[in-house]
Amino acid sequence: MLYAANLLAAYEIARYRNRPVAVVCGLSALLPLLGPLIFLASPTLEAHAGEGGMPLEVEEPGPAVVGAGSPSGATSRSWVRSGCHRP
């Protein structure tokens, strides 16, 4: 039971510290109490590359698209609801 708790702790530490789960759990299996402590004391790895080795890029939001043909972004339905509809 203690061995399973050790492996669960290793898994959670690997996820928290952004480390490879197989490496952390493997070392924790060989060194039951020392393995998780080694990775818990080590600094967190920062993600430099996404899947496939491509660098991670954060997409910045572009300008909002305003309704076509309406400078204020109002649609014909909003004119009808507000009582400004002209026959």
Sequence and secondary structure as in RCSB ss.txt:
>XXXX:A:sequence
MLYAANLLAAYEIARYRNRPVAVVCGLSALLPLLGPLIFLASPTLEAHAGEGGMPLEVEEPGPAVVGAGSPSGAT
SRSWVRSGCHRP
>XXXX:A:secstr
 HHHHHHHHHHHHHHHTT  HHHHHHHHHHSTTHHHHHHHHS      B GGG B            TT TT   
HHHHHHHT    
